[in-house]
Amino acid sequence: MSRVLIIEDEYALAAALSIVVRRLGAEPVVAASGQGGIDKAQRQIFDAVLLDIGLPDMSGLKVLSTIRKASNPPPVLIITAHGTLDNALEARRLGAHDYFLKPLNLAEIQPQLRALLELPSLESTALAASPDPATMIGNAVEMQRAFAVVAQACATKVPVLLSGPSGTGKTLAAEVIATQCNQRLHRYRSDEWPEEQAEAMLTQSLEQAQGGILLIEEVGALPLHLQAVLSRALTASNQRILSTSSQPLQEIIALGKFREDLYYQLSVLHITLPPLTERTGDIPALATALLKRAAPERDLPLSLECLSALKAYSWPGNVRELATAMQHVAAVCTAPPVLIRHLPEAMSTSAKDSTHLDMGLHRAIVAWLDQKLTCAEEETPDYDTLLAQIEKPLLAELLSRFEDKPTRLAAALNMNRATLRRKLRDMLGRE
């Protein structure tokens, strides 16, 4: 019988994974700590390993590194609640077979695990280490998904489409891929050249990028005749293309301004980077890192009021605007901490106009209640139904901040464990 090692300290998830393993006709062996997993891996032979990065005694990446040093190591599937880009790249470099994000979709992991048990010799190609990799920051679910696909892009040679609003980090993600692939990144921006020079410059860029990677920025702005040139080049050669688009290409296709066949050629892998307003929980870490980059020799902690103002701001320029804001802070703040008055005028003015997040939350609730209580097509909901609809996203967000571990969440917020588990089961479908 095949044997699967599950290294997971969250009892409920370990139990659920054990059920999946048994369904596949294999024997689950559970370890609740990194060292416990290493000890079991060294004493027994396993056909696959399910490994959580967030373990109580050590990083799962250290466990992965130790397991992979064995003479005939089993394939390892990584599980994580906080899929930073560095973790995704390091897991791939160390030889992880795949990378799954919490909350875990058991329906996705089961076929992957089945394939490993049927083909135990299957190995993934590890990424070559880079001495100075570009870095990105983000613990939001959308960014974790993006990091996972970036890691996949680093391990392949297929075309990659990077989409998302302006300033979200598409070019930075392309630089990460090129750096990790140890290839030079050549660039062509579709709106940079006058019409009479555009085709010649595109052809020249394709020729110069042979053996490297060509990044076509804002590919959606390419005229149709240049799209035909690019499509022929992709068909006739093995040139690797990365492309970015601030506007969804499907929308441009619907307008008849972009070739559908070229879209499929460019988007073998598709990385979507979310706007900053959809991941405000990342703002403290992002702002701190960007401020440190702007003022590397100074210690400038951001005050709580300043962080609240940053989270409440609308960020039309996304991360690029945040970087500029931190450069402004570094120029005007002469002594710590950073206060609201040190922020650019647009942000400080916005902060003074309200009590930041509290007022924003109040406005959101008022608008939401207006919709729920005045919709003629629906019956008026009772109070418990309204409360449950608010509590569900609150619990989901709290859970993500405590590494998808209910026991840690219950302890930190002084919640009854049994009550919390019942709510998670009823509202989020979690056991």
CORMO-V959875 format. One record per residue. N is the residue number from 0. PHI is phi in whole degrees, 0 to 359 (NA if undefined). OMEGA is omega in whole degrees, 0 to 359 (none if undefined). Layout:
n = {N & N}
phi = {PHI & PHI}
omega = {OMEGA & OMEGA}
//
This chain:
n = {0 & 1 & 2 & 3 & 4 & 5 & 6 & 7 & 8 & 9 & 10 & 11 & 12 & 13 & 14 & 15 & 16 & 17 & 18 & 19 & 20 & 21 & 22 & 23 & 24 & 25 & 26 & 27 & 28 & 29 & 30 & 31 & 32 & 33 & 34 & 35 & 36 & 37 & 38 & 39 & 40 & 41 & 42 & 43 & 44 & 45 & 46 & 47 & 48 & 49 & 50 & 51 & 52 & 53 & 54 & 55 & 56 & 57 & 58 & 59 & 60 & 61 & 62 & 63 & 64 & 65 & 66 & 67 & 68 & 69 & 70 & 71 & 72 & 73 & 74 & 75 & 76 & 77 & 78 & 79 & 80 & 81 & 82 & 83 & 84 & 85 & 86 & 87 & 88 & 89 & 90 & 91 & 92 & 93 & 94 & 95 & 96 & 97 & 98 & 99 & 100 & 101 & 102 & 103 & 104 & 105 & 106 & 107 & 108 & 109 & 110 & 111 & 112 & 113 & 114 & 115 & 116 & 117 & 118 & 119 & 120 & 121 & 122 & 123 & 124 & 125 & 126 & 127 & 128 & 129 & 130 & 131 & 132 & 133 & 134 & 135 & 136 & 137 & 138 & 139 & 140 & 141 & 142 & 143 & 144 & 145 & 146 & 147 & 148 & 149 & 150 & 151 & 152 & 153 & 154 & 155 & 156 & 157 & 158 & 159 & 160 & 161 & 162 & 163 & 164 & 165 & 166 & 167 & 168 & 169 & 170 & 171 & 172 & 173 & 174 & 175 & 176 & 177 & 178 & 179 & 180 & 181 & 182 & 183 & 184 & 185 & 186 & 187 & 188 & 189 & 190 & 191 & 192 & 193 & 194 & 195 & 196 & 197 & 198 & 199 & 200 & 201 & 202 & 203 & 204 & 205 & 206 & 207 & 208 & 209 & 210 & 211 & 212 & 213 & 214 & 215 & 216 & 217 & 218 & 219 & 220 & 221 & 222 & 223 & 224 & 225 & 226 & 227 & 228 & 229 & 230 & 231 & 232 & 233 & 234 & 235 & 236 & 237 & 238 & 239 & 240 & 241 & 242 & 243 & 244 & 245 & 246 & 247 & 248 & 249 & 250 & 251 & 252 & 253 & 254 & 255 & 256 & 257 & 258 & 259 & 260 & 261 & 262 & 263 & 264 & 265 & 266 & 267 & 268 & 269 & 270 & 271 & 272 & 273 & 274 & 275 & 276 & 277 & 278 & 279 & 280 & 281 & 282 & 283 & 284 & 285 & 286 & 287 & 288 & 289 & 290 & 291 & 292 & 293 & 294 & 295 & 296 & 297 & 298 & 299 & 300 & 301 & 302 & 303 & 304 & 305 & 306 & 307 & 308 & 309 & 310 & 311 & 312 & 313 & 314 & 315 & 316 & 317 & 318 & 319 & 320 & 321 & 322 & 323 & 324 & 325 & 326 & 327 & 328 & 329 & 330 & 331 & 332 & 333 & 334 & 335 & 336 & 337 & 338 & 339 & 340 & 341 & 342 & 343 & 344 & 345 & 346 & 347 & 348 & 349 & 350 & 351 & 352 & 353 & 354 & 355 & 356 & 357 & 358 & 359 & 360 & 361 & 362 & 363 & 364 & 365 & 366 & 367 & 368 & 369 & 370 & 371 & 372 & 373 & 374 & 375 & 376 & 377 & 378 & 379 & 380 & 381 & 382 & 383 & 384 & 385 & 386 & 387 & 388 & 389 & 390 & 391 & 392 & 393 & 394 & 395 & 396 & 397 & 398 & 399 & 400 & 401 & 402 & 403 & 404 & 405 & 406 & 407 & 408 & 409 & 410 & 411 & 412 & 413 & 414 & 415 & 416 & 417 & 418 & 419 & 420 & 421 & 422 & 423 & 424 & 425 & 426 & 427 & 428 & 429 & 430}
phi = {NA & 294 & 230 & 239 & 269 & 250 & 254 & 206 & 270 & 272 & 302 & 298 & 290 & 300 & 294 & 296 & 294 & 297 & 297 & 300 & 298 & 295 & 300 & 273 & 79 & 245 & 259 & 275 & 234 & 254 & 233 & 264 & 213 & 296 & 294 & 298 & 295 & 299 & 300 & 293 & 295 & 278 & 265 & 232 & 260 & 239 & 271 & 196 & 229 & 255 & 233 & 275 & 287 & 274 & 261 & 289 & 254 & 195 & 291 & 298 & 294 & 293 & 297 & 301 & 300 & 293 & 296 & 288 & 279 & 295 & 295 & 223 & 289 & 282 & 293 & 239 & 257 & 272 & 236 & 208 & 268 & 234 & 276 & 294 & 297 & 300 & 296 & 297 & 294 & 293 & 297 & 295 & 298 & 282 & 102 & 297 & 285 & 201 & 219 & 243 & 257 & 277 & 295 & 287 & 265 & 297 & 293 & 276 & 283 & 298 & 295 & 295 & 293 & 300 & 298 & 292 & 289 & 280 & 234 & 295 & 273 & 296 & 234 & 262 & 274 & 283 & 282 & 289 & 290 & 248 & 291 & 215 & 289 & 293 & 236 & 227 & 234 & 162 & 252 & 297 & 304 & 298 & 287 & 299 & 298 & 298 & 299 & 298 & 287 & 301 & 298 & 297 & 296 & 289 & 261 & 227 & 235 & 273 & 297 & 228 & 256 & 249 & 238 & 147 & 302 & 302 & 90 & 271 & 109 & 295 & 294 & 298 & 298 & 297 & 295 & 300 & 299 & 297 & 297 & 292 & 275 & 57 & 232 & 286 & 259 & 262 & 232 & 221 & 257 & 296 & 256 & 270 & 247 & 295 & 305 & 288 & 253 & 299 & 294 & 297 & 289 & 295 & 298 & 296 & 296 & 297 & 291 & 292 & 274 & 304 & 88 & 237 & 233 & 256 & 261 & 258 & 274 & 53 & 298 & 295 & 272 & 296 & 298 & 301 & 291 & 283 & 298 & 294 & 299 & 295 & 299 & 296 & 296 & 293 & 287 & 271 & 221 & 261 & 301 & 274 & 240 & 250 & 223 & 239 & 207 & 279 & 251 & 306 & 296 & 298 & 293 & 290 & 297 & 298 & 275 & 78 & 251 & 215 & 286 & 293 & 295 & 292 & 304 & 291 & 295 & 276 & 249 & 303 & 244 & 234 & 250 & 251 & 256 & 280 & 294 & 296 & 292 & 267 & 216 & 296 & 296 & 276 & 299 & 303 & 292 & 297 & 298 & 298 & 294 & 291 & 291 & 295 & 291 & 285 & 224 & 296 & 266 & 237 & 259 & 234 & 293 & 272 & 293 & 299 & 296 & 294 & 296 & 298 & 295 & 295 & 290 & 278 & 286 & 278 & 51 & 297 & 263 & 57 & 295 & 299 & 292 & 297 & 299 & 296 & 298 & 289 & 295 & 298 & 301 & 299 & 281 & 254 & 273 & 266 & 208 & 288 & 272 & 282 & 251 & 303 & 293 & 275 & 281 & 304 & 304 & 301 & 279 & 292 & 294 & 299 & 293 & 286 & 285 & 206 & 265 & 58 & 294 & 299 & 292 & 297 & 294 & 299 & 296 & 296 & 293 & 300 & 295 & 293 & 294 & 304 & 291 & 291 & 267 & 242 & 288 & 290 & 275 & 239 & 288 & 294 & 287 & 278 & 297 & 299 & 294 & 298 & 298 & 297 & 291 & 281 & 291 & 299 & 293 & 296 & 296 & 299 & 292 & 299 & 298 & 295 & 280 & 244 & 56 & 61 & 241 & 302 & 296 & 291 & 298 & 298 & 292 & 292 & 256 & 56 & 256 & 290 & 298 & 297 & 296 & 297 & 297 & 296 & 296 & 296 & 292 & 288 & 265 & 248 & 69 & 257 & 267}
omega = {177 & 182 & 181 & 177 & 179 & 180 & 188 & 183 & 178 & 189 & 184 & 180 & 178 & 179 & 179 & 178 & 178 & 178 & 178 & 181 & 180 & 178 & 181 & 178 & 180 & 180 & 177 & 173 & 187 & 171 & 185 & 179 & 179 & 181 & 177 & 177 & 179 & 180 & 180 & 180 & 180 & 182 & 185 & 176 & 180 & 178 & 178 & 179 & 170 & 192 & 175 & 178 & 185 & 180 & 186 & 187 & 180 & 177 & 176 & 178 & 176 & 177 & 179 & 181 & 181 & 181 & 184 & 179 & 179 & 183 & 179 & 188 & 176 & 175 & 185 & 173 & 182 & 175 & 180 & 175 & 182 & 186 & 177 & 180 & 179 & 179 & 181 & 180 & 181 & 178 & 177 & 181 & 181 & 174 & 176 & 182 & 178 & 194 & 184 & 184 & 172 & 357 & 189 & 174 & 184 & 179 & 178 & 185 & 184 & 179 & 177 & 180 & 178 & 180 & 179 & 180 & 178 & 179 & 186 & 180 & 183 & 181 & 176 & 178 & 182 & 178 & 173 & 182 & 178 & 182 & 182 & 185 & 171 & 183 & 174 & 185 & 175 & 176 & 178 & 183 & 181 & 179 & 177 & 177 & 180 & 180 & 180 & 180 & 176 & 178 & 177 & 180 & 180 & 183 & 181 & 178 & 185 & 176 & 182 & 174 & 178 & 183 & 181 & 181 & 179 & 176 & 183 & 177 & 182 & 180 & 178 & 178 & 177 & 178 & 177 & 181 & 180 & 180 & 182 & 177 & 179 & 180 & 179 & 180 & 175 & 186 & 172 & 178 & 190 & 183 & 185 & 188 & 174 & 188 & 184 & 180 & 191 & 183 & 180 & 181 & 177 & 179 & 179 & 179 & 178 & 180 & 182 & 184 & 180 & 182 & 177 & 180 & 176 & 176 & 176 & 183 & 183 & 183 & 180 & 180 & 178 & 173 & 184 & 181 & 176 & 174 & 178 & 177 & 181 & 180 & 179 & 180 & 179 & 180 & 188 & 184 & 177 & 180 & 179 & 182 & 165 & 181 & 178 & 176 & 177 & 178 & 179 & 183 & 178 & 177 & 180 & 176 & 181 & 179 & 180 & 184 & 177 & 182 & 180 & 180 & 178 & 177 & 181 & 176 & 185 & 190 & 174 & 167 & 183 & 179 & 179 & 179 & 187 & 173 & 184 & 180 & 178 & 177 & 183 & 177 & 178 & 187 & 179 & 181 & 179 & 182 & 180 & 180 & 181 & 177 & 178 & 178 & 181 & 181 & 187 & 184 & 186 & 176 & 185 & 178 & 179 & 179 & 179 & 179 & 179 & 179 & 177 & 179 & 179 & 180 & 182 & 183 & 186 & 175 & 176 & 179 & 176 & 187 & 178 & 178 & 177 & 178 & 178 & 179 & 180 & 173 & 176 & 180 & 181 & 182 & 188 & 183 & 184 & 180 & 181 & 0 & 176 & 181 & 180 & 183 & 178 & 181 & 174 & 187 & 183 & 182 & 180 & 177 & 178 & 181 & 182 & 184 & 182 & 174 & 172 & 189 & 181 & 179 & 178 & 178 & 180 & 180 & 180 & 180 & 179 & 181 & 181 & 179 & 177 & 181 & 184 & 187 & 183 & 180 & 185 & 185 & 184 & 174 & 179 & 182 & 176 & 186 & 182 & 178 & 177 & 181 & 181 & 180 & 176 & 185 & 183 & 178 & 178 & 179 & 180 & 180 & 178 & 181 & 180 & 181 & 177 & 172 & 177 & 182 & 183 & 181 & 179 & 178 & 181 & 181 & 184 & 184 & 177 & 180 & 174 & 185 & 182 & 178 & 180 & 181 & 178 & 179 & 180 & 179 & 184 & 188 & 186 & 180 & 180 & 174 & none}
//
